[in-house]
Every structure is written in C-alpha cells, then in structure tokens.
C-alpha cells in the first residue's frame, strides 16, 4: 500500500484575479489499492491529517510522534487527544478514530488502523509540510501490508426504540 502526498493545480476551478498566479491545493491519497481499502483510509487517516494538522508550525505533529515513541517504548500505555475533525485513541497496536462532530454513527463508524500506518502517515505529513508548495513536490511512502485497518460497524445490533425506552404495553 502506498500513500501519496502532493499538490494539484486548482486554478481552473477558482476565480483568479491574477491569471499568472496558479492556485494549488494539497492532496493526500492512497494509491495502488482497491476502492474498498482506499475509502476508509481517505475518509479517516488522510482527512484527519488535512483537517487536524494543516501544518506543523506549532509542532503538533512532532508532539504526536513523541507520544507514539513513548507508547512504543512502554513509557505510557495509551494516549488520547481531541482535535477539530477527530478524537484519537492511540495504544501500542492501533489508533482509533472517532468523528469529533458526529461521534459514532452509521455514516462515521469507529475506524482503526495499525499504529505503524498512522506513524508513517504523520511522519510523512510532517516532512511534506516542510517542503515547498509546488506542483513538483511529491512524497510517496509504503505502508506495511502485514496489518490492515479495521472498521468497527456501529451499532452492531439495533434494538427497537420501544425496547430502549421500555415502552411496551401489556
């Protein structure tokens, strides 16, 4: 599995008062995998990097990487933090994503990926943010295929509304 961090030209889609000035946008994508695998990685992992870590100016990515290192060394068992897009639960094996606005719902079930995948994505995002904003800028990294992400479907069993409210009549 590969992740690509790059920029693409959005000039044709944006009203531009300066025709000689290009408008570019950052793009993160998973390449070389089926849509079934790409979709959750894009919806959770890659969109979290874009929504919650738009830059590393204040060292937010460095702080996350430091916490991951502490978890890997066994100094701490887990780490939890909240941001604009997601709530993050990190442990030695994986990171669990919960949507910060909608919580756990049918459109945003809990999703987790291996800690190794998250660490590589965060390291690459940090390095990518330090590079020039240019159409020539591109980083491609491999994610180990030994572990795959899991989607925890929510709710596993829906109970009837009257059962949940105990409104049954005799």
C-alpha positions, -999 to +999 in steps of 0.1 A: +000+000+000+013+034-009+003+069+003+010+099-020+013+135-007+013+161-035-001+193-048-025+198-077-035+228-097-070+241-089-067+273-109-094+264-134-118+258-105-111+290-086-119+326-096-085+340-100-079+378-103-042+371-111-041+349-142-004+344-140-007+331-104-015+294-100-037+282-072-026+248-058-041+225-032-026+199-011-037+163-018-033+131+001-043+098-014-038+061-012-027+046-045-024+010-058-053-004-037-090-012-043-117+013-035-128-008-006-094-002+011-088+033-002-121+047+010-117+043+048-081+053+047-091+085+028-121+092+050-103+088+083-065+087+082-058+111+053-086+135+060-075+137+097-041+149+085-057+176+064-083+187+089-064+185+122-028+191+111-029+217+083+008+225+092+034+217+118+042+253+127+035+248+164+049+213+165+016+194+168+029+166+145+061+164+165+042+161+197+021+132+183+052+115+171+068+119+206+037+103+222+038+074+198+075+069+206+066+069+243+039+043+237+063+021+216+089+023+244+063+014+270+066+046+289+029+052+286+002+027+277-020+049+256-026+085+246-059+103+238-063+137+222-091+157+205-089+179+175-113+197+151-120+166+130-115+136+151-110+122+186-079+099+187-073+069+209-037+056+205-024+024+220+005+000+213-013-017+185-035+008+168-052+042+166-089+045+169-106+074+151-139+088+163-155+117+144-154+148+166-187+163+155-209+134+147-195+109+171-202+073+164-230+070+138-238+049+107-220+074+084-190+077+107-184+043+124-154+039+146-123+030+125-089+020+135-056+014+117-023-001+128-001+022+148+026+017+122+004+031+094-005+061+115+031+068+125+043+066+089+015+089+077+022+115+104+060+114+098+053+119+060+029+147+066+054+165+088+081+161+061+057+171+034+046+203+052+082+214+054+087+211+016+079+239-009+043+243-020+048+233-056+033+211-083+067+194-083+065+184-046+055+148-041+062+122-014+052+086-018+056+061+011+048+025+016+026+012+044+034-023+056+007-047+044+012-070+074-016-052+093-048-040+078-072-014+092-105-025+107-139-008+106-160-014+137-196-012+125-219+007+147-242-002+161-236-039+159-273-046+167-300-020+167-326-025+194-362-014+188-369+021+200-396+009+223-372-017+239-347+010+246-373+032+262-391+004+278-425+015+264-440-019+259-477-022+270-493-052+285 
